[in-house]
Amino acid sequence: MRFADLQPPSQAERVLKPVREISQLLKHNPDTQYIFLPHWVLDVYPARPDELEDVSLHELLGWYERERLKTGNESLQVKGFHMHLRRRTAKPYIITHKVTNPQQS
């Protein structure tokens, strides 16, 4: 199961990178803001490869995995990130999300 955080960007919950990676980032650049993993909805989907331009957010979340390194010919580079997407070969993830009301603040 995979969670799709569909909250507005100011309320979206982000996941920190591993401590070792954050330590290296801060050692090289103490003012870095790149301490969070790319957010599927806010970062990855808008920067998806051109080959996936016609893929919906639901399909991307269900069928694709993030990878740091390119593995095989089926891996697709995400624009602006050091990560690749690989299509799952078995079952897709079940996508769940919170129902949000845009009329409420």
Summary of the structure (lengths in Angstrom):
residues: 105
radius of gyration: 15.2
end to end distance: 28.0
largest distance: 45.3
contacts: 222
relative contact order: 0.22
helix: 24%
strand: 15%
